[in-house]
Amino acid sequence: MASELRRSRRTVGWLSEQSGIEVPLLAAKLREDEDFTIADLANIAPALDVPVSSLMPDDRVTAP
């Protein structure tokens, strides 16, 4: 998520305003102190002009 925000060259404040997630909570989520909800991702994806799926974690497991 943080990489998409950096790629967009937008600020946490801007994303907060666009997504409706308060700055302190959004910052905590970007630091991975809190988890994003599906609703969060649905609000963030259009703001960053990316599909929701690009914001989902990669669950693929790699063999050692």
Secondary structure, 3 states (H helix, E strand, C coil): CHHHHHHHCCCHHHHHHHHCCCHHHHHHHHCCCCCCCHHHHHHHHHHHCCCHHHHCCCCCCCCC
